[in-house]
Amino acid sequence: MLVAVLAGLALGGAGANLRTARRLAGAPEVRVGTLLDARRLPERPVRVAGRVRCRDPLHVDGDERLVAYHRDVEVRLTGGRWRSVERLRESRSFELWDHDGSLAIDPSSAFEPLLTIPSIWRGDPADLDEPHASAVRRLEERHGARAAEARATTRTLNVTDRLLVLAQASRREGGGGVALQPPRGGYLITNLALHDTMRLLGGRHRRVAAISVIGLAAGVLLTAVGIIGAAVAAFIGL
């Protein structure tokens, strides 16, 4: 049991998200056209592959056309933890399509964080512009501490991306075709290949995460063996 607990703690410290990785990798992958032609839809969520088509994308930084733009600006107070000064979420509904058809997705119902490679800026809180600068001053006054560091984390989905989306397929009311609904917790959306997404979900220290998974499995096995041994000993004692 102790081995399993220590492995679980190490896994958390490595930043790994095994539950999300298991949900995404464990679902069967299907094309959009396959769902549209299916007589019977899968009962469990599926990993749908397709490209983005959006008539009214977000326009960011001039030429970028996006369907999702997530930005978190945070500051770390001296001797304290990171605190949020901005949580921006903008999105546009789009169609996930292949050559056999398309299905609508509303990324406002996506699981967070988006499974994309984030753009991260770190710097001096004094470099932040308004309204962030005012928010930092209010935090400093409220907590009686100076802001020591700032960071901004941005995740995006572009109209040129090929996506994998974990979704629940269902029939529209009245039998009017197929719809993709967010599974519990929201759509899992990535613009990376599956193996790259697994590496991303492995956290900052993937080697530690891999060793921790092995340790966790060994801990569970040892615990099971111990329970069985205790049961056998108790039975023999009777």
Beta strands, then each sheet from edge to edge (+ up, - down):
strand 1: 29-31
strand 2: 46-53
strand 3: 58-60
strand 4: 64-77
strand 5: 82-91
strand 6: 94-98
strand 7: 101-105
strand 8: 119-123
strand 9: 147-158
strand 10: 162-171
strand 11: 178-181
strand 12: 188-190
sheet 1: 1+ 2+ 6- 7+
sheet 2: 1+ 2+ 10- 11+
sheet 3: 1+ 2+ 10- 12+
sheet 4: 3+ 4- 5+
sheet 5: 3+ 4- 9+ 8-
end
